[in-house]
Amino acid sequence: MIMKKMKMVAEQTLMVSFMVLCYVSIYGLFILRKDNDYFDWFIPGSIVITSFLCSLITVFFLFEHQDSEDQSRLNFRLRKVIHFILLYLLIMGCGYLFRWYRGTLGFIMTSVIYVIIYLGTWLGTILIFKHEEKIISDALEKIRDEE
């Protein structure tokens, strides 16, 4: 169980870091470039650290009770809403602290991109789970065929 959580933290961190670095690249290209502005040297590292913190929240908040049978759909949806809000506060707080955005336009753009990245990360996580499920299913089929 611990190894599974560590694997999920690593996958989530890589996925979120990649998506955020893509956002930062686009933001730098279209917004900062026209103003001859630039990112500070610590931005990539701050993105990875923030992605790691987001991954910890995700794994221990959402997937902690994933295996329990009595978890209702309403409970899971409520947990997703709380998760969305917690991550939003973390991202915007780190964004302010690490100066990922400047001014109201930067705040709004970062908020919109957060929603896109959040949805993209959920999609990526679902695809990873389906891929792993297919691999396990194929392996079980192969074992059955051999018997």
Secondary structure as UniProt FT lines:
FT   HELIX           2..27
FT   HELIX           28..32
FT   HELIX           33..35
FT   TURN            41..42
FT   HELIX           43..61
FT   TURN            64..67
FT   TURN            69..70
FT   HELIX           73..97
FT   TURN            98..99
FT   HELIX           103..146
//
